[in-house]
Amino acid sequence: MAPLVNVNLELSRRMLDLTEQQRALRLPRLLAEIVGASAADVVLLDNVEVFFDVSLKLDPLRLLQGLSRKITVVAAWSGSIDGEYMVYATPDHPEYKRYPIRDFLVVNPEAVA
């Protein structure tokens, strides 16, 4: 069975004593350590909203794609699907991201039902 990781909780614990700049630099490695500790072939990531924090200056999709080079990653997307795009937040929001759906599998539970 694949482990379920509450990303916000696990990363927050590890970044609590870090400065804003240290958090931005260390988050990818910390995430890899969290995922690697499971020793599973597949990992389920939930509560990934921390990836969108503008102070971290991350590209959430690139972060997940990098992680998926060594392990199968299933991430819960807290946004929406708009045609051929995955969208997080609204265009006027600082955390807004829009990604074309390509090179990865998107499962929309609303479409499956």
KAKA-V153126 format. One line per field, one symbol per residue. ss: DSSP state (H for helix, E for strand, L for the rest). psi: psi as a letter, one per 20 degrees, with the letter a starting at -180 (. if undefined). burial: I if it has 16 or more other C-alpha atoms within 10 Angstrom, else O. A space follows every 50 residues. Layout:
ss: ???
psi: ???
burial: ???
This chain:
ss: LLEEEEHHHHHHHHHLLLLHHHHHHHHHHHHHHHHHLLLLLEEEEELLHH HHLHHHLLLHHHHHHHHLLLLEEEELLLLEEELLEEEELLLLLLLLEEEE LLLLLLLLHHHHL
psi: ppqppngggghgghjgjqrgghghhiggggghggghhhkrhpqpprljhh hiohhilqogghghhghihiqppopppkbrpndkqpppaqhiqhjpqppq oqjrppoohhhh.
burial: OOOOIOIOOOIOOOIOOOOOOOIIOOIIOIIIOIIOOOOOOIIIIIIIII IIOOOIOIOIOOOIOOIOOOIIIIIOIOOOIOOOOIIIOOOOOOOOIIOO OOOOOOOOOOOOO
